[in-house]
Amino acid sequence: MYAAMAYYFTYIVGNAQVIGAVVSLLTITGFFGMLGVSVLNRRFYKRNIMMSGLALQLAGFAALLISESTFYIGLTIYGV
């Protein structure tokens, strides 16, 4: 995954300096996502949690594809 990110940020985005920030952002949002799932798991069915997570990931991926201005917002949503 990191090799693909290095390629993407080097040749597509044109700035390999932001790889560290992106990996940090993905790690932090993933951490809060894991904390949130443990709380949600007590209240909701696992299927509903999975479907909500899928919807969030699709929204984040769509924001990544829309434009560069929504890139970090989409990356944050996709990381959760």
C-alpha positions as CSV (number, residue, x, y, z in Angstrom):
1,M,0.0,0.0,0.0
2,Y,2.8,2.4,0.8
3,A,4.5,1.9,-2.5
4,A,1.3,2.7,-4.3
5,M,1.0,5.9,-2.1
6,A,4.6,6.8,-2.9
7,Y,3.9,6.4,-6.6
8,Y,0.6,8.3,-6.4
9,F,2.0,11.3,-4.5
10,T,5.2,11.5,-6.5
11,Y,3.8,11.2,-10.1
12,I,0.1,12.1,-9.8
13,V,-0.1,14.7,-7.1
14,G,3.5,15.9,-7.8
15,N,4.5,16.3,-4.1
16,A,6.0,13.4,-2.3
17,Q,6.5,15.5,0.8
18,V,2.9,15.0,1.9
19,I,3.1,11.2,2.3
20,G,4.0,11.5,6.0
21,A,1.0,13.8,6.7
22,V,-1.4,11.5,4.8
23,V,-0.2,8.4,6.6
24,S,-0.5,10.2,9.9
25,L,-4.0,11.3,9.0
26,L,-5.0,7.8,8.1
27,T,-3.6,6.4,11.3
28,I,-5.3,9.0,13.5
29,T,-8.7,8.7,11.9
30,G,-8.4,4.9,11.9
31,F,-7.7,5.1,15.7
32,F,-10.8,7.2,16.4
33,G,-12.8,4.9,14.1
34,M,-11.8,1.9,16.1
35,L,-12.8,3.6,19.4
36,G,-16.1,4.6,17.9
37,V,-16.9,1.1,16.7
38,S,-16.4,-0.3,20.2
39,V,-19.0,2.1,21.5
40,L,-21.4,1.6,18.6
41,N,-21.0,-2.2,18.9
42,R,-22.8,-2.1,22.3
43,R,-25.8,-0.2,20.9
44,F,-26.3,-1.3,17.3
45,Y,-26.2,-4.5,15.2
46,K,-22.9,-5.3,13.6
47,R,-24.5,-5.4,10.1
48,N,-25.8,-1.8,10.6
49,I,-22.3,-0.7,11.7
50,M,-20.7,-2.3,8.7
51,M,-23.2,-0.7,6.3
52,S,-22.7,2.7,7.8
53,G,-18.9,2.2,7.5
54,L,-19.3,1.2,3.9
55,A,-21.4,4.3,3.2
56,L,-18.7,6.5,4.9
57,Q,-16.0,4.9,2.8
58,L,-17.9,5.4,-0.4
59,A,-18.5,9.1,0.5
60,G,-14.8,9.6,1.2
61,F,-13.8,7.8,-2.0
62,A,-16.2,10.0,-4.0
63,A,-14.7,13.1,-2.3
64,L,-11.3,11.9,-3.3
65,L,-12.4,11.7,-7.0
66,I,-14.3,14.9,-7.2
67,S,-11.4,17.4,-7.0
68,E,-8.2,18.3,-5.3
69,S,-9.9,20.8,-3.0
70,T,-11.9,17.9,-1.3
71,F,-8.9,15.6,-1.3
72,Y,-8.0,15.8,2.4
73,I,-11.6,15.8,3.5
74,G,-12.2,12.7,1.4
75,L,-9.1,11.1,2.8
76,T,-10.2,11.8,6.4
77,I,-13.7,10.3,5.7
78,Y,-12.2,7.4,3.8
79,G,-9.8,6.7,6.7
80,V,-12.6,6.4,9.3
